[in-house]
Amino acid sequence: MTELSEMFQPVCEEVRKELRKVLSGIFTGQIVKDYLPQNWVFETEDETVTFSVDKKGNASVLQGGSEMPDVTIHIDREYLAAALKDRKKPDFEYKNFEVKFHTGKGETAFGYLRKRLGL
């Protein structure tokens, strides 16, 4: 497992726990299901990983890109590491932060979840 993959492990656990609760709800569960699955590609200076969430709420991080990304995020490794560690926007400015949306559901989900990841 790479360093970047390891940084995402706590996020995967949190997302898994939260989504399983939400998905069991009758009303909110169906709304959230409509936005799943999600594949977010994070590209840093030296590594690319895909953060994925399936329809059952299972979250994982895979080495490399995705054939069907919902969102691609080009970001400084240092900035991403700080954001994932504390789940808040770092105290320093990023040098590179570019987001490309490939699907409408990806754009909606990113707008809702970006602050929870510290982005």
Secondary structure as the mmCIF struct_conf table of DSSP 4:
data_model
#
loop_
_struct_conf.conf_type_id
_struct_conf.id
_struct_conf.beg_label_comp_id
_struct_conf.beg_label_asym_id
_struct_conf.beg_label_seq_id
_struct_conf.end_label_comp_id
_struct_conf.end_label_asym_id
_struct_conf.end_label_seq_id
HELX_RH_AL_P HELX_RH_AL_P1 GLU A 3 LEU A 23
TURN_TY1_P TURN_TY1_P1 SER A 24 SER A 24
BEND BEND1 GLY A 25 GLY A 25
HELX_RH_AL_P HELX_RH_AL_P2 ILE A 26 LYS A 33
TURN_TY1_P TURN_TY1_P2 ASP A 34 TYR A 35
BEND BEND2 PRO A 37 PRO A 37
STRN STRN1 GLN A 38 GLU A 43
BEND BEND3 GLU A 45 ASP A 46
STRN STRN2 THR A 48 VAL A 53
TURN_TY1_P TURN_TY1_P3 LYS A 55 LYS A 56
STRN STRN3 ALA A 59 GLN A 63
BEND BEND4 GLY A 64 GLY A 64
BEND BEND5 GLU A 67 MET A 68
BEND BEND6 ASP A 70 ASP A 70
STRN STRN4 VAL A 71 ILE A 75
HELX_RH_AL_P HELX_RH_AL_P3 ARG A 77 ASP A 86
TURN_TY1_P TURN_TY1_P4 ARG A 87 ARG A 87
BEND BEND7 LYS A 88 LYS A 88
BEND BEND8 ASP A 91 PHE A 92
BEND BEND9 LYS A 95 LYS A 95
STRN STRN5 PHE A 97 PHE A 101
BEND BEND10 HIS A 102 THR A 103
HELX_RH_AL_P HELX_RH_AL_P4 GLY A 104 LEU A 113
HELX_RH_3T_P HELX_RH_3T_P1 ARG A 114 LEU A 117
TURN_TY1_P TURN_TY1_P5 GLY A 118 GLY A 118
#
